Amino acid sequence: MEKEIIETPTLAPPYAPYSAGVKVKKVGTFIFIAGVVPNDVDGNIVFKGDIRGQMEQVLKNLKVTLEAAGVTFNDVIVLTTYTTCMKEYMETKTNHYYLSQFSDPAETLVGVKDLAHEGQLIEVEAIAVTE
């Protein structure tokens, strides 16, 4: 697989370290990951009230899910992040930490009023592709 970052020199640069888009050549298998939440292995929400801690748990859960599909963070081409606390998310630079784990995915950040379970501050969907 060959990934090419879509450059947009006539647009303002993104607010965080992500790309405007990703062009994938020689596409193989797509992997669609449903919303990953900050729950531990027993289903308990962890780091209540702590957006950075919840993001770390989401990353752990996402990594396990990707590995089960035979891919890594480097194979992720699209991320969609939902958060109930946009201000804290941006102030703690959680977005910069989170996106630094990946290889230039296209990313959308959405502020929402609520997620499925009270106490969850963040949820992440991903699309990965493998040869």
C-alpha positions in Angstrom: 0.0 0.0 0.0 1.2 3.5 -0.7 -0.2 6.5 1.1 0.1 10.0 -0.1 -0.8 13.0 2.1 -3.0 15.4 0.2 -1.3 18.8 0.4 -3.5 22.0 0.4 -1.1 24.9 0.1 -3.9 27.4 -0.7 -5.8 26.5 2.5 -5.0 27.4 6.1 -3.0 24.7 7.8 -4.8 22.3 10.2 -5.1 23.3 13.9 -3.4 20.0 14.9 -0.9 17.5 13.5 -3.2 15.8 11.0 -3.5 15.9 7.2 -6.4 17.3 5.2 -6.7 14.0 3.5 -5.0 10.8 2.5 -4.8 9.2 -0.9 -4.3 5.4 -0.8 -3.0 3.6 -3.9 -3.0 -0.2 -4.4 -5.8 -0.6 -1.8 -6.1 -3.9 -0.1 -8.4 -4.7 2.8 -10.3 -1.9 4.6 -10.8 -2.3 8.4 -13.6 -0.2 10.0 -13.3 0.2 13.7 -16.5 1.1 15.6 -16.4 3.7 18.3 -13.7 2.9 20.8 -14.5 4.1 24.4 -12.4 4.6 27.6 -13.5 1.3 29.3 -11.2 -1.2 30.9 -11.4 -5.0 30.2 -14.3 -5.3 32.7 -16.3 -2.6 31.0 -15.8 0.0 33.6 -15.3 3.6 32.5 -11.8 4.7 33.6 -10.3 8.1 34.4 -13.6 9.8 35.1 -13.3 13.5 34.5 -9.8 13.2 33.0 -9.8 13.6 29.2 -6.1 12.8 28.8 -6.4 9.6 30.8 -9.5 8.6 28.9 -7.7 9.2 25.6 -4.8 7.0 26.8 -7.3 4.2 27.5 -9.0 4.7 24.1 -5.6 4.4 22.5 -4.9 1.1 24.3 -8.3 -0.2 23.3 -7.8 0.9 19.7 -4.4 -0.7 19.5 -5.7 -4.0 20.7 -8.6 -3.9 18.2 -6.2 -2.9 15.3 -3.8 -5.7 16.3 -6.7 -8.2 16.3 -7.3 -7.2 12.7 -3.6 -7.5 11.8 -2.8 -3.8 11.5 -1.2 -1.0 13.5 -1.6 2.7 14.1 0.4 3.3 10.9 -2.3 1.7 8.8 -5.0 4.0 10.1 -6.1 6.5 7.3 -9.2 8.1 8.9 -10.0 9.0 12.5 -13.2 10.5 13.8 -13.1 11.7 17.4 -16.1 12.6 19.5 -15.8 14.5 22.7 -18.1 15.9 25.3 -15.5 18.4 26.6 -14.0 20.2 23.6 -12.4 23.0 25.7 -10.5 20.6 28.0 -9.6 18.5 25.0 -7.9 21.4 23.3 -6.4 23.0 26.4 -4.7 19.8 27.5 -3.3 19.3 23.9 -4.9 15.9 24.0 -5.4 16.1 20.2 -1.6 16.7 19.6 -0.7 13.7 21.9 -3.3 11.5 20.3 -2.5 12.2 16.7 1.2 11.9 17.3 0.6 8.1 17.6 -0.5 7.8 14.0 1.1 8.4 10.6 -0.8 11.4 9.2 -4.4 10.2 9.1 -7.3 12.4 8.0 -9.0 13.3 11.2 -12.3 14.9 12.2 -13.0 16.2 15.7 -16.6 16.6 16.8 -18.0 18.1 20.0 -21.1 16.4 21.2 -23.4 16.9 24.2 -23.4 13.2 25.3 -21.9 9.9 24.5 -23.6 6.5 25.1 -22.6 6.2 28.7 -22.4 8.9 31.4 -18.8 9.6 32.3 -17.4 8.8 28.8 -15.7 12.0 27.6 -14.3 10.6 24.3 -15.0 8.1 21.6 -12.9 7.3 18.5 -13.8 5.6 15.2 -11.1 4.5 12.8 -10.6 3.2 9.3 -7.4 1.4 8.5 -6.2 -0.2 5.2 -3.8 -3.1 4.6 -2.3 -4.5 1.5 
